[in-house]
Amino acid sequence: MERGAVVLPLQGAGVGRVLLPVQVRVRSFLRSRRATERRRRLASSAAPARCSKMYVPGFGEGSPERKAAINLQHFFNYIAVSIVLAQLESYNREAYLELKEFISRTSLNDAEIFCEKLMRESPRLKGLALRILEVRSAYVKNEFEWDNLKELSFKMVDEANTKLMRDYVVEVSHIEDEN
């Protein structure tokens, strides 16, 4: 008996259970549905399995993407400081020298600490800190070529891998020639 078929007892002597025409259609539908599911499973087994992302151990503070974003934030701060310095150099030499002197004694490695210290240094530097934050935000949102970053990253990793593998093969083939 097929799954999903409804069996109704008919009245009368010697009459067994029979399937009604509707139930026959349901049974053939279920059979075709099972066959479709089976074909789908077989087809999906031929295709590469889609698995979850790669596990990356040792990033307790967050994902590798988060760590990259933090490093990019520091880099964008460095770029914003460079832009503001270039702007000041041409029209406000005094502010340029004051910011340059502050940079010489304060590390740019941590963007947030740098900006916090800059804001607390003097009223003029507070204004420059706000300008740096504004330029940093505008640069990230409007000027930075995110697609180019992705393409360059792929290209650079592939080229570096190819070079390392090529160098290794050359090295190994020379060792084998010497023996």
OpenMM code with the backbone's topology and positions (N, CA, C; nanometers):
from openmm import Vec3, app, unit

residues = "MET GLU ARG GLY ALA VAL VAL LEU PRO LEU GLN GLY ALA GLY VAL GLY ARG VAL LEU LEU PRO VAL GLN VAL ARG VAL ARG SER PHE LEU ARG SER ARG ARG ALA THR GLU ARG ARG ARG ARG LEU ALA SER SER ALA ALA PRO ALA ARG CYS SER LYS MET TYR VAL PRO GLY PHE GLY GLU GLY SER PRO GLU ARG LYS ALA ALA ILE ASN LEU GLN HIS PHE PHE ASN TYR ILE ALA VAL SER ILE VAL LEU ALA GLN LEU GLU SER TYR ASN ARG GLU ALA TYR LEU GLU LEU LYS GLU PHE ILE SER ARG THR SER LEU ASN ASP ALA GLU ILE PHE CYS GLU LYS LEU MET ARG GLU SER PRO ARG LEU LYS GLY LEU ALA LEU ARG ILE LEU GLU VAL ARG SER ALA TYR VAL LYS ASN GLU PHE GLU TRP ASP ASN LEU LYS GLU LEU SER PHE LYS MET VAL ASP GLU ALA ASN THR LYS LEU MET ARG ASP TYR VAL VAL GLU VAL SER HIS ILE GLU ASP GLU ASN".split()
positions = [
    Vec3(0.0854, -0.1184, 0.0000),
    Vec3(0.0000, 0.0000, 0.0000),
    Vec3(0.0887, 0.1229, 0.0000),
    Vec3(0.0535, 0.2186, -0.0827),
    Vec3(0.1307, 0.3415, -0.0955),
    Vec3(0.1061, 0.4322, 0.0235),
    Vec3(0.2114, 0.5061, 0.0608),
    Vec3(0.1936, 0.6050, 0.1669),
    Vec3(0.1064, 0.7172, 0.1151),
    Vec3(0.0219, 0.7678, 0.1971),
    Vec3(-0.0630, 0.8794, 0.1591),
    Vec3(-0.1944, 0.8353, 0.0954),
    Vec3(-0.2083, 0.7060, 0.0635),
    Vec3(-0.3336, 0.6587, 0.0051),
    Vec3(-0.4333, 0.6335, 0.1171),
    Vec3(-0.5558, 0.6664, 0.0893),
    Vec3(-0.6610, 0.6478, 0.1884),
    Vec3(-0.7358, 0.5197, 0.1542),
    Vec3(-0.7506, 0.4338, 0.2500),
    Vec3(-0.8205, 0.3075, 0.2286),
    Vec3(-0.9570, 0.3169, 0.2955),
    Vec3(-1.0576, 0.2965, 0.2159),
    Vec3(-1.1937, 0.3002, 0.2694),
    Vec3(-1.2557, 0.1611, 0.2563),
    Vec3(-1.3104, 0.1106, 0.3630),
    Vec3(-1.3763, -0.0201, 0.3514),
    Vec3(-1.5085, -0.0058, 0.2755),
    Vec3(-1.5307, -0.0941, 0.1817),
    Vec3(-1.6575, -0.0948, 0.1090),
    Vec3(-1.7492, -0.1992, 0.1727),
    Vec3(-1.8735, -0.1709, 0.1674),
    Vec3(-1.9687, -0.2628, 0.2270),
    Vec3(-1.9966, -0.3754, 0.1297),
    Vec3(-2.0190, -0.4859, 0.1797),
    Vec3(-2.0557, -0.5992, 0.0964),
    Vec3(-1.9641, -0.7163, 0.1229),
    Vec3(-2.0146, -0.8308, 0.0930),
    Vec3(-1.9396, -0.9519, 0.1216),
    Vec3(-1.8341, -0.9738, 0.0161),
    Vec3(-1.7184, -1.0138, 0.0590),
    Vec3(-1.6106, -1.0510, -0.0317),
    Vec3(-1.5414, -0.9348, -0.0994),
    Vec3(-1.5769, -0.8114, -0.0663),
    Vec3(-1.5127, -0.6953, -0.1296),
    Vec3(-1.4018, -0.6483, -0.0373),
    Vec3(-1.2817, -0.6462, -0.0897),
    Vec3(-1.1674, -0.6014, -0.0105),
    Vec3(-1.1545, -0.4494, -0.0151),
    Vec3(-1.0427, -0.4051, 0.0237),
    Vec3(-1.0176, -0.2609, 0.0231),
    Vec3(-0.9795, -0.2184, -0.1174),
    Vec3(-1.0303, -0.1051, -0.1583),
    Vec3(-0.9987, -0.0531, -0.2923),
    Vec3(-0.9605, 0.0940, -0.2810),
    Vec3(-0.8827, 0.1386, -0.3797),
    Vec3(-0.8447, 0.2798, -0.3853),
    Vec3(-0.9393, 0.3520, -0.4787),
    Vec3(-0.9848, 0.4647, -0.4369),
    Vec3(-1.0711, 0.5458, -0.5203),
    Vec3(-0.9868, 0.6183, -0.6247),
    Vec3(-1.0444, 0.6655, -0.7377),
    Vec3(-0.9685, 0.7335, -0.8434),
    Vec3(-0.8871, 0.8524, -0.7930),
    Vec3(-0.9393, 0.9282, -0.6973),
    Vec3(-0.8659, 1.0426, -0.6431),
    Vec3(-0.7401, 0.9937, -0.5734),
    Vec3(-0.7537, 0.8827, -0.5044),
    Vec3(-0.6395, 0.8293, -0.4312),
    Vec3(-0.5332, 0.7758, -0.5267),
    Vec3(-0.5739, 0.7262, -0.6404),
    Vec3(-0.4777, 0.6799, -0.7407),
    Vec3(-0.3967, 0.7981, -0.7917),
    Vec3(-0.4635, 0.9113, -0.8160),
    Vec3(-0.3922, 1.0311, -0.8617),
    Vec3(-0.2960, 1.0818, -0.7546),
    Vec3(-0.3391, 1.0777, -0.6283),
    Vec3(-0.2518, 1.1202, -0.5188),
    Vec3(-0.1301, 1.0297, -0.5127),
    Vec3(-0.1524, 0.8987, -0.5285),
    Vec3(-0.0426, 0.8033, -0.5240),
    Vec3(0.0567, 0.8291, -0.6375),
    Vec3(0.0090, 0.8538, -0.7580),
    Vec3(0.1009, 0.8812, -0.8695),
    Vec3(0.1713, 1.0157, -0.8499),
    Vec3(0.1011, 1.1132, -0.7918),
    Vec3(0.1649, 1.2422, -0.7621),
    Vec3(0.2784, 1.2236, -0.6624),
    Vec3(0.2498, 1.1454, -0.5573),
    Vec3(0.3534, 1.1224, -0.4566),
    Vec3(0.4719, 1.0480, -0.5161),
    Vec3(0.4448, 0.9521, -0.6030),
    Vec3(0.5518, 0.8776, -0.6667),
    Vec3(0.6370, 0.9710, -0.7526),
    Vec3(0.5726, 1.0589, -0.8296),
    Vec3(0.6494, 1.1517, -0.9133),
    Vec3(0.7234, 1.2538, -0.8266),
    Vec3(0.6631, 1.2907, -0.7148),
    Vec3(0.7283, 1.3854, -0.6242),
    Vec3(0.8529, 1.3224, -0.5622),
    Vec3(0.8410, 1.1950, -0.5210),
    Vec3(0.9564, 1.1252, -0.4654),
    Vec3(1.0661, 1.1108, -0.5705),
    Vec3(1.0278, 1.0823, -0.6923),
    Vec3(1.1268, 1.0690, -0.7996),
    Vec3(1.1960, 1.2026, -0.8256),
    Vec3(1.1181, 1.3105, -0.8224),
    Vec3(1.1767, 1.4437, -0.8415),
    Vec3(1.2746, 1.4751, -0.7294),
    Vec3(1.2353, 1.4443, -0.6063),
    Vec3(1.3249, 1.4682, -0.4928),
    Vec3(1.4513, 1.3842, -0.5050),
    Vec3(1.4360, 1.2585, -0.5481),
    Vec3(1.5512, 1.1709, -0.5645),
    Vec3(1.6449, 1.2262, -0.6722),
    Vec3(1.5888, 1.2722, -0.7840),
    Vec3(1.6715, 1.3316, -0.8908),
    Vec3(1.7417, 1.4566, -0.8403),
    Vec3(1.6720, 1.5364, -0.7632),
    Vec3(1.7308, 1.6587, -0.7087),
    Vec3(1.8474, 1.6258, -0.6152),
    Vec3(1.8288, 1.5235, -0.5303),
    Vec3(1.9371, 1.4827, -0.4400),
    Vec3(2.0569, 1.4316, -0.5180),
    Vec3(2.0313, 1.3512, -0.6207),
    Vec3(2.1412, 1.2989, -0.7017),
    Vec3(2.2136, 1.4111, -0.7746),
    Vec3(2.1386, 1.5053, -0.8272),
    Vec3(2.2009, 1.6181, -0.8977),
    Vec3(2.2822, 1.7032, -0.8022),
    Vec3(2.2316, 1.7218, -0.6813),
    Vec3(2.3053, 1.8053, -0.5861),
    Vec3(2.4302, 1.7349, -0.5361),
    Vec3(2.4305, 1.6011, -0.5363),
    Vec3(2.5513, 1.5313, -0.4920),
    Vec3(2.6619, 1.5428, -0.5958),
    Vec3(2.6271, 1.5639, -0.7217),
    Vec3(2.7283, 1.5817, -0.8253),
    Vec3(2.7903, 1.7204, -0.8171),
    Vec3(2.7132, 1.8169, -0.7729),
    Vec3(2.7642, 1.9537, -0.7602),
    Vec3(2.8490, 1.9629, -0.6336),
    Vec3(2.9425, 2.0570, -0.6302),
    Vec3(3.0234, 2.0713, -0.5092),
    Vec3(2.9361, 2.1074, -0.3899),
    Vec3(2.9681, 2.0475, -0.2782),
    Vec3(2.8893, 2.0719, -0.1574),
    Vec3(2.9123, 2.2136, -0.1086),
    Vec3(2.8066, 2.2771, -0.0694),
    Vec3(2.8173, 2.4121, -0.0139),
    Vec3(2.8275, 2.3974, 0.1373),
    Vec3(2.9456, 2.4239, 0.1886),
    Vec3(2.9653, 2.4087, 0.3319),
    Vec3(2.9762, 2.5463, 0.3957),
    Vec3(2.9804, 2.5448, 0.5251),
    Vec3(2.9899, 2.6716, 0.5962),
    Vec3(3.1293, 2.7299, 0.5787),
    Vec3(3.1476, 2.8498, 0.6268),
    Vec3(3.2757, 2.9194, 0.6119),
    Vec3(3.3860, 2.8460, 0.6867),
    Vec3(3.5070, 2.8764, 0.6473),
    Vec3(3.6248, 2.8155, 0.7074),
    Vec3(3.6390, 2.8607, 0.8529),
    Vec3(3.6710, 2.7666, 0.9396),
    Vec3(3.6944, 2.7991, 1.0805),
    Vec3(3.8333, 2.8606, 1.0936),
    Vec3(3.8409, 2.9754, 1.1579),
    Vec3(3.9682, 3.0432, 1.1795),
    Vec3(3.9901, 3.0536, 1.3299),
    Vec3(4.0824, 2.9737, 1.3848),
    Vec3(4.1059, 2.9775, 1.5295),
    Vec3(4.1888, 3.0984, 1.5698),
    Vec3(4.1796, 3.1341, 1.6958),
    Vec3(4.2671, 3.2358, 1.7508),
    Vec3(4.2220, 3.3791, 1.7336),
    Vec3(4.0957, 3.4022, 1.7048),
    Vec3(4.0464, 3.5389, 1.6919),
    Vec3(3.9409, 3.5628, 1.7987),
    Vec3(3.9841, 3.5637, 1.9253),
    Vec3(3.8923, 3.5810, 2.0372),
    Vec3(3.8219, 3.7150, 2.0356),
    Vec3(3.8875, 3.8182, 1.9804),
    Vec3(3.8276, 3.9516, 1.9808),
    Vec3(3.7282, 3.9711, 1.8674),
    Vec3(3.7182, 3.8759, 1.7789),
    Vec3(3.6234, 3.8874, 1.6690),
    Vec3(3.6734, 3.8117, 1.5479),
    Vec3(3.6042, 3.8289, 1.4396),
    Vec3(3.6388, 3.7594, 1.3165),
    Vec3(3.7616, 3.8229, 1.2511),
    Vec3(3.8227, 3.7526, 1.1573),
    Vec3(3.9325, 3.8136, 1.0819),
    Vec3(3.8874, 3.9401, 1.0088),
    Vec3(3.7619, 3.9410, 0.9648),
    Vec3(3.7095, 4.0591, 0.8969),
    Vec3(3.7053, 4.1789, 0.9917),
    Vec3(3.6694, 4.1526, 1.1172),
    Vec3(3.6667, 4.2609, 1.2166),
    Vec3(3.8075, 4.3140, 1.2408),
    Vec3(3.9021, 4.2234, 1.2513),
    Vec3(4.0407, 4.2656, 1.2724),
    Vec3(4.0901, 4.3470, 1.1524),
    Vec3(4.0556, 4.3036, 1.0322),
    Vec3(4.0932, 4.3791, 0.9122),
    Vec3(4.0266, 4.5162, 0.9116),
    Vec3(3.9002, 4.5229, 0.9556),
    Vec3(3.8292, 4.6513, 0.9602),
    Vec3(3.8948, 4.7473, 1.0588),
    Vec3(3.9404, 4.6950, 1.1715),
    Vec3(4.0092, 4.7801, 1.2697),
    Vec3(4.1382, 4.8350, 1.2099),
    Vec3(4.2139, 4.7479, 1.1426),
    Vec3(4.3379, 4.7936, 1.0789),
    Vec3(4.3100, 4.8946, 0.9678),
    Vec3(4.2030, 4.8719, 0.8926),
    Vec3(4.1654, 4.9695, 0.7894),
    Vec3(4.1266, 5.1030, 0.8523),
    Vec3(4.0589, 5.0988, 0.9659),
    Vec3(4.0210, 5.2232, 1.0338),
    Vec3(4.1455, 5.3028, 1.0718),
    Vec3(4.2464, 5.2356, 1.1231),
    Vec3(4.3724, 5.3041, 1.1562),
    Vec3(4.4364, 5.3624, 1.0300),
    Vec3(4.4315, 5.2851, 0.9222),
    Vec3(4.4888, 5.3321, 0.7959),
    Vec3(4.4124, 5.4534, 0.7423),
    Vec3(4.2791, 5.4488, 0.7512),
    Vec3(4.1987, 5.5621, 0.7042),
    Vec3(4.2259, 5.6866, 0.7880),
    Vec3(4.2521, 5.6681, 0.9156),
    Vec3(4.2881, 5.7813, 1.0007),
    Vec3(4.4200, 5.8421, 0.9530),
    Vec3(4.5166, 5.7576, 0.9220),
    Vec3(4.6457, 5.8039, 0.8706),
    Vec3(4.6259, 5.8835, 0.7412),
    Vec3(4.5415, 5.8335, 0.6533),
    Vec3(4.5150, 5.9033, 0.5267),
    Vec3(4.4473, 6.0373, 0.5528),
    Vec3(4.3498, 6.0387, 0.6438),
    Vec3(4.2798, 6.1638, 0.6751),
    Vec3(4.3762, 6.2668, 0.7332),
    Vec3(4.4672, 6.2234, 0.8199),
    Vec3(4.5674, 6.3151, 0.8760),
    Vec3(4.6551, 6.3697, 0.7637),
    Vec3(4.6948, 6.2836, 0.6710),
    Vec3(4.7773, 6.3287, 0.5576),
    Vec3(4.7040, 6.4309, 0.4719),
    Vec3(4.5756, 6.4078, 0.4475),
    Vec3(4.4956, 6.5009, 0.3665),
    Vec3(4.4840, 6.6356, 0.4369),
    Vec3(4.4519, 6.6322, 0.5666),
    Vec3(4.4370, 6.7570, 0.6427),
    Vec3(4.5702, 6.8313, 0.6485),
    Vec3(4.6798, 6.7594, 0.6678),
    Vec3(4.8117, 6.8243, 0.6681),
    Vec3(4.8398, 6.8923, 0.5343),
    Vec3(4.8097, 6.8248, 0.4255),
    Vec3(4.8327, 6.8834, 0.2928),
    Vec3(4.7471, 7.0079, 0.2725),
    Vec3(4.6231, 7.0039, 0.3206),
    Vec3(4.5367, 7.1214, 0.3089),
    Vec3(4.5903, 7.2369, 0.3923),
    Vec3(4.6319, 7.2078, 0.5151),
    Vec3(4.6816, 7.3130, 0.6050),
    Vec3(4.8124, 7.3738, 0.5547),
    Vec3(4.8959, 7.2944, 0.4943),
    Vec3(5.0264, 7.3417, 0.4484),
    Vec3(5.0126, 7.4569, 0.3499),
    Vec3(4.9081, 7.4539, 0.2703),
    Vec3(4.8936, 7.5570, 0.1678),
    Vec3(4.8221, 7.6829, 0.2170),
    Vec3(4.7392, 7.6731, 0.3220),
    Vec3(4.6652, 7.7946, 0.3601),
    Vec3(4.6733, 7.8329, 0.5079),
    Vec3(4.7226, 7.7483, 0.5975),
    Vec3(4.7332, 7.7836, 0.7391),
    Vec3(4.8609, 7.7207, 0.7954),
    Vec3(4.9697, 7.7866, 0.7714),
    Vec3(5.1018, 7.7334, 0.8075),
    Vec3(5.1157, 7.7113, 0.9590),
    Vec3(5.0580, 7.7984, 1.0391),
    Vec3(5.0691, 7.7861, 1.1846),
    Vec3(4.9998, 7.6588, 1.2345),
    Vec3(4.8780, 7.6325, 1.1869),
    Vec3(4.8059, 7.5113, 1.2261),
    Vec3(4.8777, 7.3871, 1.1726),
    Vec3(4.9340, 7.3992, 1.0529),
    Vec3(5.0103, 7.2891, 0.9940),
    Vec3(5.1266, 7.2506, 1.0852),
    Vec3(5.2040, 7.3493, 1.1290),
    Vec3(5.3198, 7.3233, 1.2142),
    Vec3(5.2777, 7.2662, 1.3497),
    Vec3(5.1670, 7.3176, 1.4043),
    Vec3(5.1187, 7.2672, 1.5328),
    Vec3(5.0747, 7.1208, 1.5220),
    Vec3(5.0027, 7.0873, 1.4151),
    Vec3(4.9599, 6.9486, 1.3951),
    Vec3(5.0805, 6.8587, 1.3678),
    Vec3(5.1745, 6.9070, 1.2892),
    Vec3(5.2955, 6.8305, 1.2582),
    Vec3(5.3741, 6.8008, 1.3866),
    Vec3(5.3840, 6.8983, 1.4749),
    Vec3(5.4548, 6.8801, 1.6013),
    Vec3(5.3820, 6.7783, 1.6895),
    Vec3(5.2468, 6.7848, 1.6910),
    Vec3(5.1685, 6.6886, 1.7686),
    Vec3(5.1900, 6.5470, 1.7154),
    Vec3(5.1923, 6.5320, 1.5832),
    Vec3(5.2125, 6.4005, 1.5211),
    Vec3(5.3507, 6.3451, 1.5557),
    Vec3(5.4497, 6.4335, 1.5656),
    Vec3(5.5859, 6.3874, 1.5945),
    Vec3(5.5980, 6.3252, 1.7342),
    Vec3(5.5113, 6.3634, 1.8260),
    Vec3(5.5205, 6.3079, 1.9611),
    Vec3(5.4045, 6.2149, 1.9970),
    Vec3(5.3126, 6.1921, 1.9030),
    Vec3(5.1983, 6.1036, 1.9287),
    Vec3(5.1889, 6.0011, 1.8161),
    Vec3(5.1764, 5.8757, 1.8538),
    Vec3(5.1707, 5.7675, 1.7553),
    Vec3(5.0375, 5.7684, 1.6799),
    Vec3(5.0462, 5.7393, 1.5515),
    Vec3(4.9260, 5.7268, 1.4681),
    Vec3(4.8790, 5.5813, 1.4576),
    Vec3(4.9420, 5.4907, 1.5327),
    Vec3(4.9096, 5.3481, 1.5210),
    Vec3(4.7679, 5.3150, 1.5661),
    Vec3(4.7163, 5.3857, 1.6648),
    Vec3(4.5794, 5.3630, 1.7116),
    Vec3(4.4985, 5.4891, 1.6832),
    Vec3(4.4065, 5.4792, 1.5887),
    Vec3(4.3308, 5.5955, 1.5416),
    Vec3(4.2510, 5.6615, 1.6532),
    Vec3(4.1864, 5.5813, 1.7360),
    Vec3(4.0994, 5.6379, 1.8391),
    Vec3(4.1795, 5.7111, 1.9464),
    Vec3(4.2868, 5.6504, 1.9906),
    Vec3(4.3703, 5.7155, 2.0929),
    Vec3(4.4296, 5.8443, 2.0374),
    Vec3(4.4751, 5.8405, 1.9126),
    Vec3(4.5320, 5.9598, 1.8500),
    Vec3(4.4303, 6.0738, 1.8477),
    Vec3(4.3083, 6.0438, 1.8028),
    Vec3(4.2056, 6.1487, 1.7932),
    Vec3(4.1626, 6.1986, 1.9313),
    Vec3(4.1540, 6.1082, 2.0293),
    Vec3(4.1196, 6.1506, 2.1656),
    Vec3(4.2236, 6.2477, 2.2208),
    Vec3(4.3504, 6.2138, 2.2042),
    Vec3(4.4578, 6.3016, 2.2530),
    Vec3(4.4578, 6.4345, 2.1785),
    Vec3(4.4330, 6.4281, 2.0482),
    Vec3(4.4316, 6.5502, 1.9666),
    Vec3(4.3197, 6.6439, 2.0115),
    Vec3(4.2034, 6.5900, 2.0443),
    Vec3(4.0902, 6.6719, 2.0883),
    Vec3(4.1173, 6.7406, 2.2219),
    Vec3(4.1951, 6.6775, 2.3070),
    Vec3(4.2202, 6.7312, 2.4406),
    Vec3(4.3436, 6.8211, 2.4477),
    Vec3(4.4194, 6.8297, 2.3396),
    Vec3(4.5454, 6.9047, 2.3409),
    Vec3(4.5240, 7.0560, 2.3487),
    Vec3(4.4452, 7.1105, 2.2558),
    Vec3(4.4200, 7.2553, 2.2541),
    Vec3(4.2937, 7.2808, 2.1729),
    Vec3(4.2339, 7.4001, 2.1871),
    Vec3(4.1125, 7.4306, 2.1098),
    Vec3(4.1358, 7.4219, 1.9581),
    Vec3(4.2510, 7.4705, 1.9105),
    Vec3(4.2778, 7.4642, 1.7667),
    Vec3(4.2903, 7.3188, 1.7211),
    Vec3(4.3615, 7.2370, 1.7982),
    Vec3(4.3782, 7.0962, 1.7616),
    Vec3(4.2468, 7.0191, 1.7746),
    Vec3(4.1583, 7.0654, 1.8642),
    Vec3(4.0262, 7.0026, 1.8736),
    Vec3(3.9518, 7.0216, 1.7418),
    Vec3(3.9589, 7.1413, 1.6868),
    Vec3(3.8962, 7.1671, 1.5569),
    Vec3(3.9589, 7.0834, 1.4466),
    Vec3(4.0918, 7.0668, 1.4526),
    Vec3(4.1595, 6.9833, 1.3529),
    Vec3(4.1222, 6.8361, 1.3698),
    Vec3(4.1037, 6.7935, 1.4940),
    Vec3(4.0612, 6.6551, 1.5187),
    Vec3(3.9234, 6.6306, 1.4581),
    Vec3(3.8326, 6.7254, 1.4761),
    Vec3(3.6992, 6.7121, 1.4160),
    Vec3(3.7087, 6.7106, 1.2641),
    Vec3(3.7986, 6.7918, 1.2093),
    Vec3(3.8201, 6.7932, 1.0639),
    Vec3(3.8750, 6.6582, 1.0167),
    Vec3(3.9673, 6.6002, 1.0916),
    Vec3(4.0231, 6.4688, 1.0560),
    Vec3(3.9136, 6.3624, 1.0577),
    Vec3(3.8270, 6.3662, 1.1595),
    Vec3(3.7164, 6.2701, 1.1663),
    Vec3(3.6228, 6.2860, 1.0473),
    Vec3(3.5957, 6.4096, 1.0107),
    Vec3(3.5083, 6.4380, 0.8964),
    Vec3(3.5711, 6.3872, 0.7665),
    Vec3(3.6992, 6.4142, 0.7470),
    Vec3(3.7689, 6.3700, 0.6253),
    Vec3(3.7766, 6.2179, 0.6213),
    Vec3(3.8037, 6.1560, 0.7350),
    Vec3(3.8115, 6.0095, 0.7420),
    Vec3(3.6797, 5.9467, 0.6996),
    Vec3(3.5708, 5.9990, 0.7521),
    Vec3(3.4387, 5.9461, 0.7179),
    Vec3(3.4062, 5.9666, 0.5703),
    Vec3(3.4331, 6.0862, 0.5197),
    Vec3(3.4049, 6.1148, 0.3785),
    Vec3(3.4902, 6.0277, 0.2873),
    Vec3(3.6154, 6.0073, 0.3228),
    Vec3(3.7041, 5.9261, 0.2401),
    Vec3(3.6549, 5.7815, 0.2332),
    Vec3(3.6183, 5.7259, 0.3484),
    Vec3(3.5718, 5.5872, 0.3526),
    Vec3(3.4435, 5.5703, 0.2724),
    Vec3(3.3512, 5.6644, 0.2863),
    Vec3(3.2205, 5.6509, 0.2221),
    Vec3(3.2218, 5.6859, 0.0744),
    Vec3(3.3033, 5.7830, 0.0346),
    Vec3(3.2925, 5.8347, -0.1018),
    Vec3(3.4135, 5.8105, -0.1912),
    Vec3(3.5314, 5.8017, -0.1342),
    Vec3(3.6517, 5.8018, -0.2165),
    Vec3(3.7220, 5.6672, -0.2269),
    Vec3(3.7179, 5.5882, -0.1221),
    Vec3(3.7937, 5.4633, -0.1221),
    Vec3(3.7317, 5.3647, -0.2196),
    Vec3(3.8147, 5.3010, -0.2998),
    Vec3(3.7691, 5.2057, -0.4017),
    Vec3(3.7621, 5.0646, -0.3419),
    Vec3(3.6475, 5.0307, -0.2846),
    Vec3(3.6317, 4.9014, -0.2181),
    Vec3(3.6439, 4.7855, -0.3158),
    Vec3(3.5862, 4.7988, -0.4347),
    Vec3(3.5954, 4.6917, -0.5345),
    Vec3(3.7401, 4.6699, -0.5764),
    Vec3(3.8127, 4.7798, -0.5905),
    Vec3(3.9532, 4.7706, -0.6273),
    Vec3(4.0330, 4.6992, -0.5180),
    Vec3(4.0006, 4.7255, -0.3922),
    Vec3(4.0669, 4.6580, -0.2803),
    Vec3(4.0474, 4.5073, -0.2901),
    Vec3(3.9252, 4.4652, -0.3169),
    Vec3(3.8954, 4.3222, -0.3261),
    Vec3(3.9730, 4.2585, -0.4410),
    Vec3(3.9686, 4.3223, -0.5585),
    Vec3(4.0398, 4.2685, -0.6748),
    Vec3(4.1900, 4.2628, -0.6504),
    Vec3(4.2462, 4.3701, -0.5949),
    Vec3(4.3898, 4.3725, -0.5672),
    Vec3(4.4286, 4.2667, -0.4644),
    Vec3(4.3451, 4.2480, -0.3640),
    Vec3(4.3740, 4.1462, -0.2622),
    Vec3(4.3789, 4.0078, -0.3246),
    Vec3(4.2783, 3.9747, -0.4063),
    Vec3(4.2772, 3.8450, -0.4740),
    Vec3(4.4016, 3.8291, -0.5611),
    Vec3(4.4289, 3.9315, -0.6399),
    Vec3(4.5409, 3.9258, -0.7338),
    Vec3(4.6741, 3.9110, -0.6602),
    Vec3(4.6944, 3.9898, -0.5560),
    Vec3(4.8210, 3.9858, -0.4831),
    Vec3(4.8421, 3.8515, -0.4132),
    Vec3(4.7370, 3.7959, -0.3546),
    Vec3(4.7492, 3.6657, -0.2887),
    Vec3(4.7808, 3.5578, -0.3917),
    Vec3(4.7090, 3.5587, -0.5045),
    Vec3(4.7345, 3.4594, -0.6093),
    Vec3(4.8761, 3.4704, -0.6639),
    Vec3(4.9211, 3.5936, -0.6910),
    Vec3(5.0561, 3.6126, -0.7441),
    Vec3(5.1624, 3.5703, -0.6435),
    Vec3(5.1440, 3.6044, -0.5174),
    Vec3(5.2404, 3.5656, -0.4142),
    Vec3(5.2452, 3.4137, -0.3987),
    Vec3(5.1283, 3.3493, -0.3993),
    Vec3(5.1246, 3.2033, -0.3888),
    Vec3(5.1949, 3.1384, -0.5073),
    Vec3(5.1665, 3.1879, -0.6269),
    Vec3(5.2289, 3.1331, -0.7474),
    Vec3(5.3801, 3.1493, -0.7427),
    Vec3(5.4269, 3.2664, -0.7023),
    Vec3(5.5712, 3.2913, -0.6946),
    Vec3(5.6368, 3.1984, -0.5936),
    Vec3(5.5768, 3.1853, -0.4760),
    Vec3(5.6339, 3.0972, -0.3739),
    Vec3(5.6383, 2.9519, -0.4211),
    Vec3(5.5309, 2.9061, -0.4843),
    Vec3(5.5290, 2.7685, -0.5336),
    Vec3(5.6317, 2.7495, -0.6450),
    Vec3(5.6424, 2.8471, -0.7346),
    Vec3(5.7398, 2.8400, -0.8435),
    Vec3(5.8817, 2.8352, -0.7873),
    Vec3(5.9117, 2.9227, -0.6916),
    Vec3(6.0444, 2.9245, -0.6297),
    Vec3(6.0746, 2.7917, -0.5607),
    Vec3(5.9759, 2.7349, -0.4959),
    Vec3(5.9956, 2.6071, -0.4283),
    Vec3(6.0249, 2.4963, -0.5290),
    Vec3(5.9501, 2.4927, -0.6382),
    Vec3(5.9721, 2.3900, -0.7406),
    Vec3(6.1114, 2.4042, -0.8006),
    Vec3(6.1540, 2.5264, -0.8284),
    Vec3(6.2884, 2.5490, -0.8821),
    Vec3(6.3931, 2.5019, -0.7817),
    Vec3(6.3741, 2.5355, -0.6555),
    Vec3(6.4688, 2.4948, -0.5512),
    Vec3(6.4760, 2.3434, -0.5394),
    Vec3(6.3623, 2.2778, -0.5367),
    Vec3(6.3582, 2.1325, -0.5226),
    Vec3(6.4175, 2.0647, -0.6455),
    Vec3(6.3895, 2.1172, -0.7632),
    Vec3(6.4425, 2.0548, -0.8850),
    Vec3(6.5940, 2.0690, -0.8922),
    Vec3(6.6528, 2.1759, -0.8409),
    Vec3(6.7986, 2.1914, -0.8383),
    Vec3(6.8617, 2.0948, -0.7392),
    Vec3(6.7973, 2.0731, -0.6269),
    Vec3(6.8499, 1.9793, -0.5276),
    Vec3(6.8520, 1.8387, -0.5856),
    Vec3(6.7462, 1.8001, -0.6567),
    Vec3(6.7397, 1.6671, -0.7165),
    Vec3(6.8427, 1.6518, -0.8271),
    Vec3(6.8721, 1.7595, -0.9027),
    Vec3(6.9726, 1.7541, -1.0087),
    Vec3(7.1118, 1.7316, -0.9515),
    Vec3(7.1401, 1.7887, -0.8345),
    Vec3(7.2716, 1.7769, -0.7728),
    Vec3(7.2969, 1.6360, -0.7217),
    Vec3(7.1927, 1.5629, -0.6855),
    Vec3(7.2098, 1.4268, -0.6315),
    Vec3(7.2283, 1.3319, -0.7403),
] * unit.nanometer
topology = app.Topology()
chain = topology.addChain("A")
for resn in residues:
    res = topology.addResidue(resn, chain)
    for name in ("N", "CA", "C"):
        topology.addAtom(name, app.Element.getBySymbol(name[0]), res)
